[in-house]
């Protein structure tokens, strides 16, 4: 009996020591990770630039736009190399694929990851934050963020209704617009009902990309807003039954619209560029974009006919901000901070604003610009198809909270295709 007691005490000691070692190990690992973060954020920006000199930044993001890719590969890459001596390596990839990489590296505890900067927003940022995939808060470390960005703006503080908290920096702004061929369409629809009437009068000449395509999903959300309003969704619980009931009138609308779509709604374009191609070929007379300047850019390159114009619905169209973030295990955090800071300078935002280059709306606060800087932004030729800025601003409505978007896409996929 005495031997058993001694054996029990010895085993207990061993277990306690082992537990203590494990605890110390975990504490050291956690402290090590926190220290690495603190080391970067404790540096002044001049030191960050010095440490980033001669390095490579791997910039991951959607690669589906030739114009966007060209802006990164040409203007951004050349000037960041010239001014900061940093090489930019663009990796074009759908955001869900990038998230999978980041999630896998997190699970495998990869200390030096694959991604330095990621173009992200909406439900993908929500997922990244929920899984502790991002480094930060870092935005206050950026001189151009402090100099040019309105930190109190809801467009900067929230991403699809989710608090940003300094874990991503604004990249550009967007607003949903409808694109049409004025050679075929004299009067544009002002709301969902007139769109339905137009589709009935012109069967087969309209369709939209199937969600979860980003643009197609935005169109679906915009129609939901037009039919049932947007206010109720701003603080809605992410419960499928609740969402399903709220959007039921819109689902019925999509069902009524379906027979008058291209191919009678039996199939939908899988992504927005396919719909643009159909529009360019005259197969449909309407397309759509989350970039209000893109139609002018497509006219400039000869992709769209000269008769192309854009419009918004009377009740408004969805606008949002897209962002740049840094993964928690980015191997070159100094380079990432330098690159994001460069994107927030006036010339970068101005060249990106040009429809011939990209057409992405600037994120700069006009009140913080000098007259010369304001003139530089104002000098950008937006083209004939682009709506005036005040018209867009008057018709801008907030994005749907990020946690509701996948629920809406799921309901649409269950209810609309294949009927």
Beta strands, then each sheet from edge to edge (+ up, - down):
strand 1: 56-61
strand 2: 87-92
strand 3: 117-120
strand 4: 158-159
strand 5: 162-163
strand 6: 168-175
strand 7: 177-181
strand 8: 286-289
strand 9: 308-311
strand 10: 317-325
strand 11: 396-397
sheet 1: 2+ 1+ 3+ 10- 6+
sheet 2: 2+ 1+ 3+ 10- 11-
sheet 3: 4+ 5-
sheet 4: 8+ 7- 9+
end
